[in-house]
Amino acid sequence: MISHGHDAVRRRLITWSLLLAAVSAVLAFVPGFDVLSFYFCLPLSVFVGMSSGSLAVTSVAAARSGGRTVMSGWSGAFKALGVLVVVPLAIILANSVRVRPCDVGYGFAFYAAGPIMSGLFGTVCGAFIATFIRRERGAHLAFYVLFLASFVADGLILFREPAVFFFNPFLGYYPGPIYDDLITVSPAYLWFRAFSLATAVSVAAIAWALKRPDFSLHVSRKPLPWAVLGLSLGTAVTLWSMSGDLGFEVDRDDVLRELDAEVSDGLCDIHYDPEISSDTAALLLKDCGFRHRKAAAFFGLEPDGPIDVFMYRDPDQKARLMGARHVEITKPWLREVHITVTTPGDPVLGHEIAHVVAGRLADNLPAVPVRYGIVPDMAMIEGLAVACSFASDGPSPHEWSLAMILAGVNADPADLFDTAAFVTAQAGRAYTVAGSFIRFIAQRYGTLAIRDLASGRGLKAATGADAASLSAEWVDFLEAFESARVGPDLVNRASGRFSGPGVLGRRCPVDTARLMEGAEAALDRGNLGEARGCVDGARDLDPKNPGLARALARLYGRSGDREGVVRMLDSLPGLPGDGGRPATLDPITLDLVAAADALAFLAFSRGEPVPYRAVAYLMEASGLARQGPLSRAVRARLMAAALPPRAAADVFLVLGGWGDSPADTLAEALTRAPDSPLIHYMLGRALMGEGVYASATDHLLAALELGLGNAEFVAEAEKVLGKAAYWAGDTGLAVLHLSRAMDLAPFEGDRLVIEEYQERVNGD
């Protein structure tokens, strides 16, 4: 009997170990999952939690059938857990020989909080169930019911509450959107694991207090097991009662307690943090109503009741309360939008409102198009939203898509209309192509086709053509209508902008995101040395990431470290030299600008003007970047080089994305160069971003009167001035400058934005 019981445990241990080894081996060849990191630990936690519980049932059942004690069964279960957590860890660490590891220390933290704690909880649950249920088969069934029920409960939270994240004792932490790569072992995660541990100890203490060693039922008279039960259960109950404050079980009431200010107009209800000004909330409500009406018209519907918009004061608050830090979220089935506070007119609100309106046409619980009756069709979901909120400053999705095709970037919609392909693709490319494709269908096949797509009927049912035929039609459509505006410059920009990998294709995305967050925090404290250390650490993990090298060059410049600047410039392949330069122009231009910034900051640290070498780099960059934001950024630096050194330093700081308040920095620069059209222009844009519309209007008018010179600056200034005047309530000024902007607009996207503002003016 004893030998048979040991054999059963051994066989199950070998089976589960082989399964975990197979899962680990497969993950070792999946980009993003192939190192000890959060992404590897997430699926492993589920398998370890399940396998440890199953083995615990077998171990305790074997002890019962073999005439051994309860303690021997539990002891065997924990010994098996040791094997189960070591096998995947050994495989992924061994994979470091093949794949360069990320932050191994932090990887261990994820492994401890994930698979190890999941295995511990599973072991205790399985052992407890087998201690009280005599039949092994029944105990296994009870454990699997508990295991699945825990995820059903989490699914109900995702379905009913604002949160897109959840904590589960058998899994650990599920963060929600894959595009959010700032994932840490947060205080909320640690508090949840403290709750899991207290619950596990409580469960074990119940078995200790109610079972004799021979498995017979007996209420213990010893005080120790009851004391342990009381302490652990009290801890678990206390932690659970504080779960909202601790951040691991946040519900709608917790969100509304912080977003307790509200404005409403029948089309939108905006719940916002009181730190957001009531004037901003009122303008956002006006914008939301406009977006709601536009989206309803696109889908051939009438506006239908208010949409709840939850407006968070910053990404950290949003991440803490509902889980998505840098991703805006809509739950169409709840008619809810969750976004970080933005400025009126930002297209992100229109995109999210489109999800809610489209959901009215989907006859299913999630209110989205699905595949196979259950899998959300992400390409269709996001494509519909982009197609609906199509206006965007600069090139439209149509123009970008044709530029991608001409640049040789994979822009075939048929390849993207698969959920896995869409989610793992580079986000900008996936959203742009899907949106352009669905907008083409709207223009070619009409509103009825869009309604069919939103209802989930699919491309063939909506249009009568399959995906391949529609893709070919789409390319012909783009070439016929967009070719005149898509020149070599835009093609080069598309090649650089859309050819990168998705989040899982990047090296150590979680670790580099955490280090870059640390760098930003250090800069906010004015600690340049700490910021350099964080960026340097990120670059060690992802040495081929050019953005990190550029950031480090700028930091050395700001620190006044000439040797560091020289060393970093030698690492930028886009600079003139003996080595081969990148094939596309954007990386070369970005390297040239980073080098110019580093040299300029180095000069500013000594009170000197922008050096000739920096100007030479900018002159070369200006010949490469002929249009768009990068072009304006290069030319702005060249204009700033002629300013007094302290004013130039302020302008370079703002252009480099430094400092808490660009408007304050530029206002200081303006005191040193009051007649600079560049500073007036930049200050007007900065004030527009901060919602100070009347002052933004004044500075943009001053910039135009003083003479910006460059036609692209003038076109952008006229457009932004028209927007600012509208939100400031000066419709006459808005009409004048929107009309001028329309005559100068270089792209379809710009014209669509201007047309929207003209609609707003006419509607008022």
C-alpha positions, 0 to 999 in steps of 0.5 A, spaced: 500 500 500 505 504 501 509 503 495 503 503 491 501 510 494 508 513 493 508 510 486 502 514 484 505 520 487 511 519 483 508 518 476 504 524 477 510 528 479 513 526 473 507 527 468 506 534 471 514 536 471 514 533 463 508 538 462 511 544 465 518 542 462 514 542 455 510 549 456 517 552 458 521 549 452 515 552 448 515 559 451 523 559 450 522 560 443 516 565 443 519 572 443 518 576 449 516 569 453 523 567 452 527 570 458 525 570 466 520 576 466 513 577 467 511 574 460 514 568 462 511 567 469 504 569 467 502 563 463 507 558 468 503 561 474 497 558 471 500 551 470 504 551 476 498 553 480 494 547 477 499 542 477 501 543 484 494 542 487 493 536 483 499 533 486 497 535 493 491 531 492 494 525 490 499 526 495 494 526 501 490 521 498 496 516 498 498 518 505 490 516 507 490 510 503 497 508 505 496 508 513 500 514 513 499 521 517 496 527 514 502 531 515 506 526 511 501 527 505 502 535 506 509 534 507 509 530 500 505 535 497 510 541 498 516 536 496 513 536 490 511 543 489 519 544 490 520 540 484 515 543 480 517 550 481 524 548 479 523 545 473 521 551 469 526 556 472 532 551 470 529 551 463 528 558 462 535 560 466 538 555 461 535 558 455 540 564 457 545 561 454 541 561 447 538 568 449 541 574 452 537 574 459 533 581 461 534 583 469 534 576 472 533 579 479 527 582 477 525 576 474 526 572 480 521 577 483 516 576 478 517 568 479 516 568 486 510 573 486 507 568 480 509 561 479 512 560 486 506 563 490 501 560 485 504 553 487 504 554 494 496 556 494 495 551 489 498 546 494 495 548 500 488 548 497 489 541 494 492 538 500 486 541 504 481 538 499 484 531 500 484 532 507 477 532 508 474 528 502 476 521 502 475 519 495 481 521 491 477 522 484 472 527 488 477 531 491 481 532 484 474 534 482 473 539 487 480 542 486 478 543 479 472 546 480 475 551 485 480 552 480 476 554 475 471 558 479 476 563 481 477 565 474 470 565 473 469 570 479 475 574 475 471 574 469 465 577 472 469 582 475 472 584 468 465 584 465 461 588 470 467 593 473 471 598 470 477 594 471 481 591 466 486 587 471 485 582 476 489 578 481 488 571 482 491 566 487 492 561 482 495 566 477 498 572 480 497 578 476 493 579 470 495 586 467 490 587 462 492 590 455 498 588 452 501 594 450 502 597 457 509 594 458 510 598 465 509 592 469 512 591 476 511 587 482 507 593 485 505 594 492 498 592 490 501 585 487 505 584 494 498 586 498 495 581 494 500 575 495 500 577 503 492 576 502 493 569 499 498 567 504 494 569 510 488 565 506 493 559 505 495 559 512 488 559 515 486 553 510 492 549 513 490 551 520 483 549 519 485 542 517 490 542 523 485 544 528 480 539 525 483 533 523 487 528 527 494 525 524 490 519 522 485 523 518 479 522 523 475 528 525 477 531 531 476 538 534 483 540 537 483 543 544 490 545 543 490 553 543 496 553 538 492 551 531 486 556 533 491 562 535 494 561 528 487 560 525 485 566 528 491 571 527 491 568 519 484 569 518 483 576 521 489 578 517 486 575 511 479 578 512 482 585 514 486 585 508 480 583 504 476 589 507 482 594 505 482 591 498 480 597 494 485 602 498 490 597 497 489 596 490 488 589 488 480 589 488 478 595 485 470 596 484 466 602 481 465 605 488 472 605 489 473 609 482 467 614 483 470 615 490 476 619 486 472 621 480 467 624 484 466 630 480 461 630 474 458 634 468 452 631 463 448 633 457 444 627 455 449 625 450 455 624 455 456 623 463 463 625 464 466 623 471 472 626 473 477 627 478 476 634 482 483 636 480 481 637 473 478 644 472 471 645 471 472 649 465 476 643 462 471 638 464 465 643 460 469 643 454 470 636 454 463 635 455 462 639 449 467 635 445 464 628 447 457 630 445 460 632 438 464 625 438 458 622 439 453 625 434 459 624 429 460 616 431 452 615 430 452 618 423 458 614 421 454 607 423 447 610 421 444 611 428 441 616 432 445 618 438 442 614 444 443 616 451 449 618 455 455 614 454 459 614 461 466 617 460 471 616 466 476 621 466 483 620 470 487 626 472 494 622 470 496 615 467 498 613 474 491 614 477 488 610 471 493 604 472 491 604 480 484 604 479 482 600 473 489 597 470 491 601 463 496 606 464 498 608 457 492 605 454 485 608 453 480 603 454 472 602 452 467 597 455 462 597 450 457 592 453 457 597 459 457 603 455 463 606 459 470 610 456 476 610 461 481 615 459 487 620 462 484 627 461 486 630 455 485 636 451 478 638 447 479 636 440 484 630 441 482 624 437 483 619 442 476 621 445 472 620 438 476 613 438 473 610 444 466 613 443 466 610 436 467 603 440 461 604 444 456 606 438 459 600 434 457 596 440 450 598 439 450 593 433 453 587 435 448 582 438 452 579 443 454 580 451 461 583 449 458 588 444 463 587 439 465 583 433 467 576 434 470 570 431 468 563 432 462 565 436 467 567 442 474 570 440 474 578 439 475 580 432 481 585 434 482 588 427 475 589 426 474 592 433 480 597 432 479 598 425 472 600 425 474 605 431 479 608 427 475 609 421 470 612 424 475 617 428 479 618 421 481 625 422 488 626 425 493 632 424 498 630 419 497 624 414 491 620 414 491 613 415 490 612 408 496 616 406 500 613 411 498 606 409 499 608 401 506 610 404 507 603 407 506 600 401 511 604 397 516 603 403 515 595 402 512 595 409 507 589 410 501 593 410 496 587 407 490 587 411 488 580 410 494 578 414 492 583 420 485 580 420 487 575 425 486 576 432 493 574 434 497 577 428 493 584 430 495 584 437 502 582 436 504 586 430 507 593 431 501 597 434 501 603 429 502 599 423 496 595 425 491 600 427 493 605 421 492 599 416 486 596 419 483 603 420 484 605 413 481 598 410 475 599 414 474 606 412 475 604 404 469 599 405 465 605 408 467 609 402 466 604 397 460 600 400 457 605 404 454 605 411 450 598 410 456 594 410 459 598 416 453 596 420 454 589 418 461 589 420 460 592 426 454 586 427 460 581 426 457 578 420 464 579 416 467 582 410 464 577 405 457 578 408 458 585 408 461 586 401 460 580 397 468 580 396 473 576 400 479 579 404 484 578 398 479 581 393 478 587 398 485 588 399 487 589 392 481 593 391 483 597 397 490 598 394 487 601 387 483 605 391 489 608 395 493 609 389 488 613 385 486 618 391 492 618 395 498 618 390 498 626 389 500 627 397 504 621 398 511 623 396 518 620 397 519 624 404 512 621 407 514 614 404 521 614 408 517 617 414 513 611 414 519 606 413 522 608 419 515 609 423 511 603 422 517 597 421 519 596 428 516 590 432 510 589 437 511 590 444 513 582 445 518 583 439 522 588 443 528 586 448 526 586 455 520 591 454 518 590 461 525 592 464 526 597 460 520 601 461 521 600 468 528 603 468 525 609 463 520 610 468 525 611 474 529 615 469 523 620 468 522 620 476 530 622 477 529 627 472 523 630 476 528 630 482 533 634 478 538 628 479 541 627 472 546 622 475 541 617 477 537 618 470 543 616 466 544 610 470 537 608 469 538 609 461 544 606 461 541 600 465 536 600 460 541 600 454 545 594 457 538 590 456 536 592 449 543 595 446 540 595 439 535 600 441 537 607 438 532 611 442 536 609 448 542 611 445 540 618 443 537 619 450 543 617 453 547 622 449 542 628 451 543 626 458 551 626 458 550 633 454 546 636 460 550 633 465 556 637 462 560 630 461 564 631 454 567 624 454 560 621 455 557 625 449 563 623 445 562 616 447 555 616 445 556 620 439 560 614 436 555 609 438 550 613 433 550 609 426 546 615 423 552 620 424 557 621 418 563 616 418 566 610 416 561 605 418 554 604 414 548 608 416 541 606 416 537 605 410 531 609 411 532 617 413 528 617 419 533 613 424 539 618 420 535 624 422 533 622 429 541 620 430 543 627 427 538 631 432 540 627 438 547 629 437 546 636 436 542 636 442 547 633 446 553 638 443 548 644 444 546 641 452 554 641 453 555 648 450 549 650 454 552 647 461 558 652 460 554 658 458 556 658 451 551 658 444 550 652 440 556 650 437 558 649 429 558 642 429 551 641 432 548 646 427 552 642 421 548 636 424 541 640 424 543 642 417 544 635 414 538 633 418 533 639 415 535 636 408 533 629 410 526 631 414 522 635 409 515 635 412 512 633 418 513 634 426 520 631 425 522 636 420 519 642 424 523 640 430 529 640 426 528 647 423 525 649 430 532 647 433 536 651 427 532 657 429 533 657 436 541 656 435 540 664 433 537 666 440 541 668 446 544 662 449 539 661 455 533 662 451 536 657 446 537 652 452 530 653 454 527 652 447 532 645 446 529 643 453 522 643 451 524 640 444 527 635 447 521 633 452 524 635 458 521 639 464 515 639 468 511 645 464 513 647 457 509 653 458 513 655 464 520 654 460 518 657 454 515 663 458 521 664 461 525 664 454 520 669 452 523 674 457 530 673 454 528 673 446 521 677 446 521 678 439 522 671 437 516 668 433 519 661 434 518 662 442 511 665 441 509 659 436 512 654 441 509 657 447 502 658 443 502 650 442 504 649 449 498 653 452 494 650 447 496 643 450 494 646 457 488 648 455 489 656 456 486 657 449 486 665 450 493 666 451 495 660 446 491 665 441 495 671 443 502 668 442 500 664 435 497 671 432 504 674 435 508 668 431 504 669 425 505 677 425 512 677 427 513 672 421 515 664 422 518 664 415 517 657 413 511 655 410 510 648 414 510 652 420 505 657 418 500 652 416 501 648 423 500 655 426 494 657 422 491 650 424 492 650 431 490 658 432 483 656 429 483 650 434 485 655 440 480 660 437 474 656 437 475 653 444 477 660 447 470 662 444 472 667 438 468 663 433 470 669 428 477 668 429 476 661 428 473 661 422 478 666 419 484 662 421 481 655 419 479 657 412 487 659 411 489 653 414 485 649 409 488 653 404 495 651 406 494 644 409 499 639 406 495 632 408 488 629 408 488 628 415 489 635 416 484 637 412 479 632 415 481 635 422 479 642 419 473 640 416 471 637 423 472 644 427 468 648 421 462 643 423 463 645 430 463 652 428 457 651 424 453 647 429 454 652 434 
